[in-house]
Amino acid sequence: MPDKTYTAENIQVLKGLEAVRKRPAMYIGDVSSKGLHHLVYEIVDNSIDEAMAGYASEITVEIEEGEIITVSDDGRGIPVDIHPGEKKPAVEVIMTVLHAGGKFDKSSYKVSGGLHGVGASVVNALSKWCTVEICRNGKVYKQSYERGIAVDKLKVIGESKKTGTKIRFLPDDEIFKNVHFKFEVLSNRLRELAFLNKNLKITLHDKRTDKKEVYQYEGGLQEFVKFLDESRTPIHKSPIYIEGERENTPIQIAMEYHSGYTETILTYCNNVNTIEGGSHLSGFKSALTRTLNSYAQKYNLMKNGDKFSLSGEDVREGLTAVISVKVSEPQFEGQTKTKLGNSEVRGAVESLVNEHLFTYLEENPSVAKMLIEKSISAARAREAARQARELTRRKTALDSHSLPGKLADCASNNPEESEIFLVEGDSAGGSAKQGRDRKFQAILPLKGKILNVEKARLDKILSNDEIKTIITALGTGIGSDDFSLEKLRYHKIIIMTDADVDGSHIRTLLLTFFYRYMTELVQQGNIYIAQPPLYKIKNGKQEFYAYDEDEKSEIIKQMNVDETKLTIQRYKGLGEMNPMQLWETTMDPETRTILQVSMDNAAEADHIFTILMGDDVAPRKKFIEENAQYVRNLDI
């Protein structure tokens, strides 16, 4: 157990609180639903840091009526003694001064996800009101704040033998237009944190509906991998687990091979999801390739002997893995903490995996043989895919003669202002071509449903005509070794399908393809979903469009006309709209609504795609039953 000394002297003040309220997006990303939920994560991360340091075992998050959030833990409690520099209680400094916290002082926290010391003060600044209660030194302390400013002194309000911190806050409706917390959004992140912190108990209680979930995983990352592979068929009994420390870096890895072809590797540093990977991912990939090749050669498992070697893609086919490292001085590339830059971590992970994985293979020869056979099979398919990819690559030159015949390209050569609509069917494609603005809008009609990439190898995927057409039109190439975001010909890729079950299925197939094989397009926010109207409501010469049932009811209510005198048309497909209607409702940037596809939670995205597009019916049925209320259409 580390030294328990944690007092005001450990709190270092780097900079005074500035205009967080004027530029909130700088600190929480945005002021939409994403930024709103980020407030909760900031406070929870502080409690997680207490757990990682060995002082907390339980965290509770409550959503109360009125969208009030309470986060409590059983850690040491924020220090309450007077800060030597600020001459105020340490808790007041932490809650009201930007860049103040124990994270800069390594005697307080060896590792920390909240690296910049901005969390609590930013949440406080963006809250209408906030209170903090601390159990420490046998007493209960409390202080209140309004919009980041203390409104009273820290005072003792009782006695307690427990220790811990409870922060309660109401987000400011002057900052956030829609203050509404979603149970599912918080649930996904808290479950992920519980997987990453073995045995830590995290409770989420929605007092608005009395829904409660408790996350606690004795198996940690091994249970995480099983969760990700819920709808897949593993080819060995239980996940391979590697744990150890190298270069003062604690490392945990769980990995499992399944009968499918998709590769899923999630990486974390100090509980932060490094969605762009980094040095820990590089070290893992390198060690995995080397170890499986070494084992195969040692036991002569490859027919062509030493002349034949397995590539990284071969050995990662059908792999699901979670890598978690704890780094005392992490270097994240960029403001978004999405790529780990510490070069020493690569060597640490590589060394640990080399040693432990080879031992595992030696001790489990039957599993080792299955993995090598799967990798050899993948290598044969890779050669076929290489030939198909080469053919696709040759067709992706920017010369207009190489573009697909059915693509109606735009006049602009500037990708930043160009957008492409992937349209379901020739009929809607024809209307879209006539209705579009040719200067910057391209149209690519798609015939029928594309291949379900969740169940196919890359060579088969590349032989699918519709997928080949999409790859050629976008110009980026495909696959981890060939994809190039710089070659993307349109910065907005808009999926435009009918508002029915078939349209929903086509949309899911396309999203699965982009998520699995052009992940960067999802990560960088290049993928959008068009929102065509469901109804046209006509009252004489007046025409209105409604995008859902609620909007239809609201329009009819505002018209204040007998409903029998109205003409209400329900659109079954895009093809029912003429070019001008399609332009006005769905394509005109001035009037349309399009949804940007984001990947805030890679684990949940992977889990959902596997459930929806995998072989196992039971989890899919369960998912649909639980989520039917949130979506307009579902394909079963």
C-alpha positions as CSV (number, residue, x, y, z in Angstrom):
1,M,0.0,0.0,0.0
2,P,1.5,3.4,-1.0
3,D,2.2,6.1,1.6
4,K,-1.2,7.5,2.8
5,T,0.1,11.0,3.2
6,Y,-2.2,13.3,1.2
7,T,-2.6,16.8,2.5
8,A,-2.8,20.4,1.2
9,E,0.9,20.5,0.5
10,N,0.4,17.8,-2.2
11,I,-2.0,20.2,-4.1
12,Q,0.0,22.3,-6.7
13,V,-1.6,25.3,-8.2
14,L,-0.5,25.9,-11.8
15,K,-2.9,28.5,-13.0
16,G,-5.9,30.5,-11.8
17,L,-9.4,29.7,-12.9
18,E,-10.1,31.4,-16.2
19,A,-13.2,31.8,-18.4
20,V,-14.3,28.2,-18.5
21,R,-17.8,29.4,-18.8
22,K,-17.0,31.5,-21.9
23,R,-15.3,28.6,-23.8
24,P,-16.6,25.4,-22.2
25,A,-15.9,23.4,-25.4
26,M,-12.2,23.8,-24.8
27,Y,-12.5,21.7,-21.6
28,I,-15.4,19.3,-22.2
29,G,-15.5,19.0,-26.0
30,D,-18.8,20.6,-26.6
31,V,-22.0,21.7,-24.8
32,S,-24.3,19.1,-26.4
33,S,-25.2,15.8,-24.8
34,K,-21.6,14.5,-25.2
35,G,-20.2,17.4,-23.1
36,L,-23.0,17.1,-20.6
37,H,-22.2,13.5,-19.9
38,H,-18.5,14.4,-19.8
39,L,-19.1,16.3,-16.6
40,V,-20.0,13.1,-14.8
41,Y,-16.9,11.3,-16.2
42,E,-14.6,14.1,-14.9
43,I,-15.9,13.6,-11.3
44,V,-15.9,9.8,-11.6
45,D,-12.3,9.8,-12.9
46,N,-11.2,11.4,-9.7
47,S,-12.8,8.6,-7.7
48,I,-11.2,6.0,-10.1
49,D,-7.8,7.6,-9.4
50,E,-8.4,7.0,-5.7
51,A,-9.2,3.3,-6.5
52,M,-6.1,2.9,-8.7
53,A,-4.0,4.3,-5.9
54,G,-5.5,1.6,-3.6
55,Y,-7.7,3.7,-1.4
56,A,-11.3,3.3,-2.8
57,S,-13.3,0.2,-3.5
58,E,-16.7,1.5,-4.3
59,I,-18.1,4.4,-6.4
60,T,-21.8,5.3,-6.7
61,V,-23.4,7.6,-9.4
62,E,-26.9,8.7,-8.9
63,I,-29.2,10.6,-11.3
64,E,-31.9,12.4,-9.3
65,E,-35.1,14.1,-10.4
66,G,-34.3,17.5,-12.0
67,E,-31.1,16.1,-13.6
68,I,-29.0,16.4,-10.4
69,I,-25.9,14.2,-10.4
70,T,-24.3,12.8,-7.2
71,V,-21.0,11.0,-7.4
72,S,-19.6,9.4,-4.1
73,D,-16.7,7.2,-3.2
74,D,-15.1,5.6,-0.2
75,G,-11.6,7.0,-0.9
76,R,-9.5,9.2,1.4
77,G,-11.6,12.3,1.0
78,I,-10.3,15.5,-0.6
79,P,-7.9,17.3,1.8
80,V,-9.5,20.0,3.9
81,D,-6.5,21.6,5.6
82,I,-5.3,25.0,4.5
83,H,-3.3,25.2,1.3
84,P,0.1,26.9,2.1
85,G,0.1,29.0,-1.1
86,E,-3.6,29.9,-1.5
87,K,-4.4,30.3,2.2
88,K,-7.7,28.5,1.6
89,P,-8.9,24.9,2.4
90,A,-7.4,22.5,-0.2
91,V,-10.9,21.4,-1.3
92,E,-11.8,24.9,-2.2
93,V,-8.7,25.3,-4.2
94,I,-9.4,22.0,-6.1
95,M,-13.0,23.1,-6.7
96,T,-12.4,26.7,-7.8
97,V,-8.9,26.8,-9.3
98,L,-8.1,25.4,-12.8
99,H,-5.1,23.1,-12.9
100,A,-5.1,22.5,-9.2
101,G,-5.0,18.9,-7.9
102,G,-3.0,16.0,-6.5
103,K,-2.3,14.6,-10.0
104,F,0.9,16.6,-10.5
105,D,2.4,15.3,-7.3
106,K,3.5,11.7,-7.8
107,S,3.6,11.0,-4.1
108,S,-0.2,11.4,-4.1
109,Y,-1.1,9.5,-7.3
110,K,1.4,7.2,-9.0
111,V,-0.9,7.0,-12.1
112,S,-3.9,9.1,-13.0
113,G,-6.4,9.4,-15.8
114,G,-7.3,13.0,-14.8
115,L,-3.9,14.4,-15.8
116,H,-4.6,18.1,-16.1
117,G,-6.2,18.9,-12.8
118,V,-9.1,20.6,-14.5
119,G,-11.9,18.1,-13.8
120,A,-13.6,19.2,-10.6
121,S,-13.1,23.0,-11.2
122,V,-14.5,22.8,-14.7
123,V,-17.6,20.8,-13.6
124,N,-18.1,23.3,-10.8
125,A,-17.7,26.3,-13.2
126,L,-20.3,24.8,-15.6
127,S,-22.8,23.9,-12.8
128,K,-25.7,26.1,-11.6
129,W,-24.8,24.9,-8.2
130,C,-22.5,22.3,-6.7
131,T,-21.8,20.9,-3.2
132,V,-19.0,18.8,-1.9
133,E,-19.1,16.7,1.3
134,I,-16.0,15.1,2.7
135,C,-15.6,12.4,5.3
136,R,-12.1,12.7,6.8
137,N,-10.4,13.0,10.2
138,G,-13.6,11.6,11.8
139,K,-15.6,14.6,10.7
140,V,-18.0,15.5,7.8
141,Y,-17.1,18.7,6.0
142,K,-19.3,20.6,3.4
143,Q,-19.0,23.5,1.1
144,S,-21.3,25.0,-1.5
145,Y,-20.7,26.8,-4.8
146,E,-22.7,28.6,-7.5
147,R,-21.3,28.7,-11.1
148,G,-17.8,27.9,-9.8
149,I,-17.7,30.4,-6.9
150,A,-17.8,29.4,-3.2
151,V,-20.9,30.8,-1.5
152,D,-19.9,29.8,2.0
153,K,-16.9,28.7,4.0
154,L,-16.0,25.0,4.4
155,K,-17.7,23.9,7.6
156,V,-18.0,20.8,9.8
157,I,-21.6,19.4,9.6
158,G,-21.2,16.1,11.5
159,E,-19.0,13.2,12.5
160,S,-18.2,10.0,10.7
161,K,-15.8,7.0,11.0
162,K,-15.9,6.6,7.2
163,T,-13.8,8.4,4.6
164,G,-14.7,9.5,1.2
165,T,-16.0,12.3,-1.1
166,K,-19.5,13.1,-2.3
167,I,-20.0,15.7,-5.1
168,R,-23.5,16.8,-6.1
169,F,-24.1,19.2,-9.0
170,L,-26.7,20.5,-11.4
171,P,-25.4,21.4,-14.9
172,D,-26.1,25.0,-15.8
173,D,-28.9,25.5,-18.3
174,E,-27.3,28.7,-19.4
175,I,-24.4,26.6,-20.8
176,F,-26.3,23.4,-21.8
177,K,-29.4,23.8,-23.9
178,N,-30.7,20.4,-23.1
179,V,-29.9,19.1,-19.6
180,H,-31.0,15.5,-19.8
181,F,-28.8,12.5,-18.7
182,K,-29.1,9.2,-20.5
183,F,-28.8,6.1,-18.4
184,E,-27.4,4.0,-21.3
185,V,-24.6,6.5,-22.0
186,L,-23.4,6.6,-18.4
187,S,-23.9,2.9,-18.1
188,N,-21.6,2.1,-21.0
189,R,-18.7,4.2,-19.6
190,L,-19.1,3.0,-16.0
191,R,-19.2,-0.7,-17.1
192,E,-16.0,-0.1,-19.1
193,L,-14.3,1.4,-16.0
194,A,-15.4,-1.6,-13.9
195,F,-13.9,-4.0,-16.4
196,L,-10.6,-2.0,-16.4
197,N,-10.4,-1.9,-12.6
198,K,-10.8,-5.5,-11.3
199,N,-13.1,-5.9,-8.3
200,L,-14.0,-2.2,-8.1
201,K,-17.7,-1.9,-7.4
202,I,-19.5,0.8,-9.4
203,T,-23.2,1.4,-8.9
204,L,-25.4,3.5,-11.2
205,H,-28.8,4.4,-9.8
206,D,-31.3,6.4,-11.9
207,K,-33.7,7.7,-9.2
208,R,-36.0,9.2,-12.0
209,T,-37.0,5.6,-13.0
210,D,-35.5,3.6,-10.0
211,K,-33.4,1.7,-12.5
212,K,-30.1,0.4,-10.9
213,E,-27.1,-1.5,-12.2
214,V,-24.1,-2.7,-10.3
215,Y,-20.8,-3.3,-12.2
216,Q,-18.1,-5.4,-10.5
217,Y,-15.9,-7.9,-12.3
218,E,-13.6,-10.3,-10.5
219,G,-12.2,-11.4,-13.9
220,G,-11.5,-7.8,-15.0
221,L,-10.2,-7.7,-18.6
222,Q,-11.0,-11.4,-19.1
223,E,-14.6,-10.7,-18.5
224,F,-14.3,-7.6,-20.8
225,V,-13.1,-9.8,-23.7
226,K,-16.0,-12.3,-23.0
227,F,-18.4,-9.3,-23.1
228,L,-17.1,-8.1,-26.4
229,D,-17.3,-11.6,-27.8
230,E,-20.8,-12.3,-26.5
231,S,-22.1,-13.1,-30.0
232,R,-19.0,-14.8,-31.3
233,T,-17.8,-18.4,-31.0
234,P,-14.4,-18.6,-29.2
235,I,-12.0,-21.3,-30.5
236,H,-10.4,-21.9,-27.1
237,K,-11.9,-22.4,-23.6
238,S,-11.0,-19.2,-21.8
239,P,-9.2,-15.9,-22.7
240,I,-5.4,-15.8,-22.6
241,Y,-4.4,-13.4,-19.7
242,I,-1.1,-11.7,-19.4
243,E,-0.2,-9.5,-16.4
244,G,3.1,-8.1,-15.2
245,E,5.2,-5.0,-14.8
246,R,8.1,-3.8,-17.0
247,E,9.9,-0.4,-16.9
248,N,7.7,0.5,-13.9
249,T,4.7,0.1,-16.1
250,P,1.9,-2.3,-14.9
251,I,0.5,-4.1,-17.9
252,Q,-2.7,-6.2,-18.3
253,I,-3.7,-8.0,-21.5
254,A,-6.6,-10.3,-22.2
255,M,-7.1,-11.9,-25.6
256,E,-9.3,-14.4,-27.2
257,Y,-9.6,-15.8,-30.7
258,H,-13.0,-16.5,-32.3
259,S,-14.2,-18.3,-35.4
260,G,-14.9,-15.1,-37.3
261,Y,-12.5,-12.8,-39.2
262,T,-12.8,-9.4,-37.6
263,E,-10.0,-8.0,-35.5
264,T,-10.9,-6.0,-32.3
265,I,-8.1,-4.5,-30.2
266,L,-9.1,-2.0,-27.5
267,T,-6.2,-0.1,-25.8
268,Y,-6.3,1.9,-22.6
269,C,-3.7,4.0,-20.7
270,N,-4.7,4.9,-17.1
271,N,-8.3,4.0,-18.0
272,V,-8.3,6.4,-20.9
273,N,-9.4,4.8,-24.2
274,T,-6.6,5.4,-26.6
275,I,-8.7,4.9,-29.7
276,E,-5.8,5.7,-32.1
277,G,-3.5,3.2,-30.3
278,G,0.1,4.1,-29.8
279,S,3.2,2.6,-28.3
280,H,1.4,-0.1,-26.2
281,L,-0.5,-1.3,-29.3
282,S,2.6,-1.3,-31.4
283,G,4.5,-3.4,-28.8
284,F,1.6,-5.9,-28.6
285,K,1.2,-6.3,-32.3
286,S,5.0,-6.8,-32.8
287,A,5.3,-9.4,-30.0
288,L,2.2,-11.3,-31.2
289,T,3.5,-11.7,-34.7
290,R,7.0,-12.7,-33.6
291,T,5.8,-15.2,-31.0
292,L,3.4,-17.1,-33.2
293,N,6.0,-17.2,-36.0
294,S,8.6,-18.4,-33.6
295,Y,6.3,-21.1,-32.2
296,A,5.2,-22.3,-35.7
297,Q,8.9,-22.6,-36.8
298,K,10.1,-24.3,-33.7
299,Y,7.4,-27.0,-34.1
300,N,7.5,-27.1,-37.9
301,L,3.8,-26.2,-38.2
302,M,4.1,-24.5,-41.6
303,K,4.4,-26.6,-44.7
304,N,6.9,-24.4,-46.5
305,G,9.3,-24.3,-43.6
306,D,11.3,-21.1,-43.0
307,K,10.4,-19.6,-46.4
308,F,6.9,-18.8,-45.2
309,S,6.1,-16.4,-42.4
310,L,2.8,-15.1,-41.0
311,S,2.1,-11.4,-41.2
312,G,0.6,-9.2,-38.5
313,E,-2.8,-9.3,-40.3
314,D,-2.7,-13.1,-40.4
315,V,-2.1,-13.6,-36.7
316,R,-4.7,-11.0,-35.7
317,E,-7.6,-12.5,-37.8
318,G,-10.5,-13.3,-35.4
319,L,-8.7,-11.8,-32.4
320,T,-10.4,-9.8,-29.7
321,A,-8.0,-8.2,-27.2
322,V,-7.9,-5.5,-24.5
323,I,-4.6,-3.9,-23.5
324,S,-4.5,-1.8,-20.4
325,V,-1.3,0.0,-19.2
326,K,-0.7,2.3,-16.2
327,V,1.9,4.9,-16.9
328,S,3.1,7.4,-14.3
329,E,4.0,10.2,-16.9
330,P,1.9,9.4,-20.0
331,Q,2.5,11.4,-23.2
332,F,-0.7,11.6,-25.2
333,E,-0.4,12.9,-28.8
334,G,-2.9,15.7,-29.3
335,Q,-5.4,17.3,-26.9
336,T,-7.9,14.4,-27.1
337,K,-5.7,11.8,-25.5
338,T,-6.2,9.3,-28.3
339,K,-2.7,8.0,-29.0
340,L,-0.1,7.0,-26.4
341,G,3.4,8.4,-27.3
342,N,5.7,7.0,-24.6
343,S,8.3,5.0,-26.5
344,E,9.4,3.0,-23.4
345,V,5.9,1.4,-23.2
346,R,6.4,-0.3,-26.5
347,G,9.4,-2.2,-25.3
348,A,7.7,-3.0,-22.0
349,V,4.6,-4.5,-23.6
350,E,6.6,-6.3,-26.3
351,S,8.9,-8.0,-23.7
352,L,6.0,-9.1,-21.4
353,V,3.9,-10.5,-24.3
354,N,6.9,-12.3,-25.9
355,E,7.7,-14.1,-22.6
356,H,4.2,-14.9,-21.4
357,L,2.5,-15.8,-24.7
358,F,5.3,-18.2,-25.7
359,T,4.9,-19.9,-22.3
360,Y,1.2,-20.1,-22.8
361,L,1.6,-21.7,-26.3
362,E,4.1,-24.3,-24.9
363,E,1.7,-25.2,-22.1
364,N,-1.4,-25.4,-24.4
365,P,-0.2,-27.1,-27.6
366,S,-3.7,-27.9,-28.9
367,V,-4.7,-24.2,-28.7
368,A,-1.4,-23.2,-30.2
369,K,-2.0,-25.5,-33.2
370,M,-5.5,-24.1,-33.8
371,L,-4.1,-20.5,-33.7
372,I,-1.4,-21.3,-36.2
373,E,-3.8,-23.1,-38.5
374,K,-6.2,-20.2,-38.4
375,S,-3.3,-17.8,-39.2
376,I,-2.1,-19.9,-42.1
377,S,-5.6,-20.0,-43.5
378,A,-5.7,-16.2,-43.1
379,A,-2.4,-15.9,-45.0
380,R,-3.8,-17.8,-48.0
381,A,-6.9,-15.5,-48.0
382,R,-4.6,-12.5,-47.6
383,E,-2.9,-13.3,-50.9
384,A,-6.3,-13.5,-52.6
385,A,-7.2,-10.2,-50.9
386,R,-3.9,-8.6,-52.0
387,Q,-4.7,-9.3,-55.6
388,A,-8.3,-8.0,-55.2
389,R,-7.0,-4.9,-53.4
390,E,-4.4,-4.3,-56.1
391,L,-7.2,-4.3,-58.7
392,T,-9.2,-1.9,-56.5
393,R,-6.2,0.3,-55.9
394,R,-5.5,0.6,-59.7
395,K,-9.1,1.8,-60.1
396,T,-8.9,4.5,-57.5
397,A,-6.8,7.0,-59.4
398,L,-8.4,10.4,-59.3
399,D,-8.6,10.4,-63.1
400,S,-12.4,10.5,-63.8
401,H,-12.1,7.6,-66.3
402,S,-11.4,5.2,-63.4
403,L,-14.4,6.2,-61.2
404,P,-17.5,3.9,-61.1
405,G,-19.9,4.4,-64.0
406,K,-22.9,4.9,-61.8
407,L,-21.2,7.6,-59.7
408,A,-22.6,11.0,-60.4
409,D,-19.5,13.0,-59.3
410,C,-19.4,16.6,-58.2
411,A,-17.6,19.4,-60.0
412,S,-15.5,20.4,-57.0
413,N,-12.0,18.8,-56.6
414,N,-11.8,20.1,-53.0
415,P,-12.6,17.2,-50.6
416,E,-13.3,19.7,-47.7
417,E,-16.4,21.1,-49.4
418,S,-17.4,17.9,-51.2
419,E,-19.9,15.3,-50.0
420,I,-21.2,12.0,-51.4
421,F,-24.6,10.4,-50.8
422,L,-24.7,6.6,-50.7
423,V,-28.3,6.2,-51.8
424,E,-30.5,3.1,-51.5
425,G,-31.8,2.1,-55.0
426,D,-31.8,3.4,-58.5
427,S,-35.1,5.2,-58.1
428,A,-34.0,7.4,-55.2
429,G,-30.6,7.7,-56.8
430,G,-32.3,9.2,-59.9
431,S,-34.2,11.7,-57.8
432,A,-31.0,12.6,-55.8
433,K,-29.0,13.1,-59.0
434,Q,-31.6,15.5,-60.3
435,G,-32.2,17.3,-57.1
436,R,-28.6,17.8,-55.9
437,D,-26.2,20.7,-56.1
438,R,-23.8,19.4,-58.7
439,K,-21.0,21.7,-57.6
440,F,-20.3,19.9,-54.3
441,Q,-22.7,16.9,-54.1
442,A,-21.9,13.5,-55.6
443,I,-24.4,10.6,-55.7
444,L,-23.6,6.9,-55.6
445,P,-26.7,4.7,-55.9
446,L,-26.4,1.2,-54.3
447,K,-28.2,-1.8,-55.5
448,G,-29.7,-4.0,-52.8
449,K,-27.9,-4.9,-49.5
450,I,-24.2,-5.0,-49.4
451,L,-22.3,-8.0,-48.0
452,N,-22.3,-8.5,-44.2
453,V,-18.6,-7.9,-43.5
454,E,-19.0,-9.3,-40.0
455,K,-19.1,-12.8,-41.5
456,A,-16.6,-12.5,-44.4
457,R,-12.9,-12.4,-45.0
458,L,-11.3,-9.5,-46.7
459,D,-10.8,-11.4,-50.0
460,K,-14.6,-12.0,-50.2
461,I,-15.4,-8.5,-49.2
462,L,-13.2,-7.1,-51.9
463,S,-14.9,-9.2,-54.5
464,N,-18.3,-7.7,-53.7
465,D,-19.3,-5.3,-56.5
466,E,-21.1,-2.7,-54.3
467,I,-18.2,-2.6,-51.8
468,K,-15.7,-2.3,-54.6
469,T,-17.7,0.6,-56.0
470,I,-17.7,2.4,-52.6
471,I,-14.0,1.9,-52.1
472,T,-13.2,3.2,-55.6
473,A,-15.5,6.2,-55.2
474,L,-14.0,7.3,-51.9
475,G,-10.4,6.8,-53.0
476,T,-8.9,5.9,-49.6
477,G,-8.1,2.2,-50.1
478,I,-9.1,-0.4,-47.5
479,G,-7.5,-2.3,-44.6
480,S,-5.0,-1.3,-42.0
481,D,-2.0,-1.4,-44.3
482,D,-3.6,0.3,-47.3
483,F,-6.1,2.9,-46.0
484,S,-5.1,6.5,-46.4
485,L,-7.3,9.3,-45.0
486,E,-5.4,11.9,-47.1
487,K,-6.8,10.3,-50.3
488,L,-10.4,10.7,-49.2
489,R,-12.3,12.5,-52.0
490,Y,-15.3,13.7,-49.9
491,H,-15.2,14.9,-46.3
492,K,-18.9,14.1,-45.8
493,I,-20.1,10.6,-46.6
494,I,-23.8,10.6,-46.1
495,I,-25.8,7.3,-45.9
496,M,-29.3,8.0,-47.3
497,T,-31.7,5.0,-47.0
498,D,-35.5,4.6,-46.7
499,A,-37.1,4.9,-43.4
500,D,-38.2,1.3,-43.2
501,V,-36.8,-2.0,-42.0
502,D,-34.9,-2.7,-45.2
503,G,-33.4,0.8,-45.1
504,S,-32.4,0.3,-41.5
505,H,-30.7,-3.0,-42.4
506,I,-28.7,-1.4,-45.3
507,R,-27.7,1.4,-43.1
508,T,-26.4,-1.0,-40.4
509,L,-24.5,-3.1,-43.1
510,L,-22.8,0.1,-44.3
511,L,-21.9,1.3,-40.8
512,T,-20.5,-2.1,-40.0
513,F,-18.3,-2.0,-43.1
514,F,-17.0,1.5,-42.3
515,Y,-16.4,0.6,-38.6
516,R,-14.5,-2.6,-39.4
517,Y,-12.5,-1.6,-42.5
518,M,-12.4,2.2,-42.6
519,T,-12.4,2.9,-38.9
520,E,-10.7,6.3,-39.3
521,L,-13.7,7.7,-41.2
522,V,-15.8,7.0,-38.1
523,Q,-13.2,8.2,-35.7
524,Q,-12.7,11.5,-37.6
525,G,-16.4,12.2,-38.0
526,N,-16.7,11.8,-41.8
527,I,-19.7,9.5,-41.7
528,Y,-23.3,10.9,-41.6
529,I,-26.8,9.6,-41.7
530,A,-29.4,11.5,-43.7
531,Q,-32.8,12.1,-42.0
532,P,-35.5,12.0,-44.7
533,P,-39.0,13.0,-43.5
534,L,-41.6,10.4,-42.6
535,Y,-44.7,12.6,-43.5
536,K,-45.8,15.4,-45.8
537,I,-48.8,17.3,-44.3
538,K,-50.8,19.4,-46.8
539,N,-53.4,22.1,-46.0
540,G,-54.4,23.6,-49.3
541,K,-51.3,25.2,-50.7
542,Q,-49.4,24.9,-47.4
543,E,-47.0,22.0,-47.1
544,F,-45.0,20.9,-44.1
545,Y,-42.7,17.9,-43.5
546,A,-42.5,15.9,-40.3
547,Y,-39.5,13.8,-39.4
548,D,-41.2,11.7,-36.7
549,E,-44.6,11.1,-35.1
550,D,-44.1,13.8,-32.4
551,E,-43.3,16.4,-35.0
552,K,-46.3,15.4,-37.1
553,S,-48.6,15.8,-34.0
554,E,-47.0,19.2,-33.2
555,I,-47.5,20.5,-36.8
556,I,-51.2,19.3,-36.9
557,K,-51.7,21.0,-33.5
558,Q,-50.2,24.3,-34.6
559,M,-52.3,24.3,-37.8
560,N,-55.5,24.2,-35.6
561,V,-57.5,22.6,-38.5
562,D,-59.8,19.7,-38.5
563,E,-57.5,16.7,-39.3
564,T,-60.0,15.3,-41.8
565,K,-59.3,18.4,-44.0
566,L,-55.6,17.7,-44.1
567,T,-53.8,15.5,-46.6
568,I,-51.2,13.5,-44.8
569,Q,-48.8,11.4,-46.9
570,R,-46.5,8.9,-45.2
571,Y,-43.3,8.3,-47.3
572,K,-42.4,4.6,-47.6
573,G,-39.3,5.3,-49.5
574,L,-37.0,8.0,-50.9
575,G,-38.2,7.2,-54.4
576,E,-41.6,8.6,-53.6
577,M,-40.2,12.1,-53.3
578,N,-39.6,14.1,-56.4
579,P,-36.1,15.7,-56.9
580,M,-37.2,19.1,-55.5
581,Q,-38.8,17.5,-52.4
582,L,-35.7,15.4,-51.7
583,W,-33.5,18.5,-52.1
584,E,-35.6,20.6,-49.7
585,T,-36.1,18.0,-47.0
586,T,-33.0,15.8,-47.0
587,M,-30.1,17.3,-49.1
588,D,-30.1,21.1,-48.8
589,P,-27.4,22.0,-46.2
590,E,-29.5,25.1,-45.3
591,T,-32.6,23.1,-44.2
592,R,-31.6,19.4,-43.8
593,T,-30.9,17.5,-40.6
594,I,-28.0,15.0,-40.8
595,L,-26.7,12.9,-37.9
596,Q,-22.9,12.6,-37.5
597,V,-21.8,9.1,-36.6
598,S,-19.3,9.2,-33.7
599,M,-17.4,6.6,-31.7
600,D,-17.3,7.8,-28.1
601,N,-17.1,4.3,-26.8
602,A,-15.2,1.8,-28.9
603,A,-16.1,-1.1,-26.7
604,E,-19.8,-0.5,-26.9
605,A,-19.6,0.1,-30.7
606,D,-17.8,-3.2,-31.2
607,H,-20.3,-5.0,-28.9
608,I,-23.3,-3.7,-30.7
609,F,-22.0,-4.4,-34.2
610,T,-21.2,-8.0,-33.2
611,I,-24.6,-8.5,-31.7
612,L,-26.5,-7.0,-34.7
613,M,-24.4,-8.6,-37.4
614,G,-23.1,-11.8,-35.8
615,D,-24.4,-15.4,-35.9
616,D,-25.9,-15.7,-32.4
617,V,-29.6,-14.9,-32.4
618,A,-30.2,-14.8,-28.7
619,P,-28.1,-11.7,-27.8
620,R,-29.5,-10.0,-30.9
621,K,-33.1,-10.6,-29.8
622,K,-32.3,-9.4,-26.3
623,F,-30.7,-6.2,-27.6
624,I,-33.7,-5.5,-29.9
625,E,-36.1,-6.0,-27.0
626,E,-34.2,-3.7,-24.7
627,N,-33.6,-1.0,-27.3
628,A,-36.8,-1.1,-29.4
629,Q,-38.1,2.0,-27.6
630,Y,-35.2,4.1,-28.7
631,V,-35.2,3.6,-32.5
632,R,-37.7,4.1,-35.3
633,N,-37.0,0.8,-37.1
634,L,-35.0,-2.4,-36.4
635,D,-34.1,-5.3,-38.6
636,I,-34.4,-8.6,-36.7
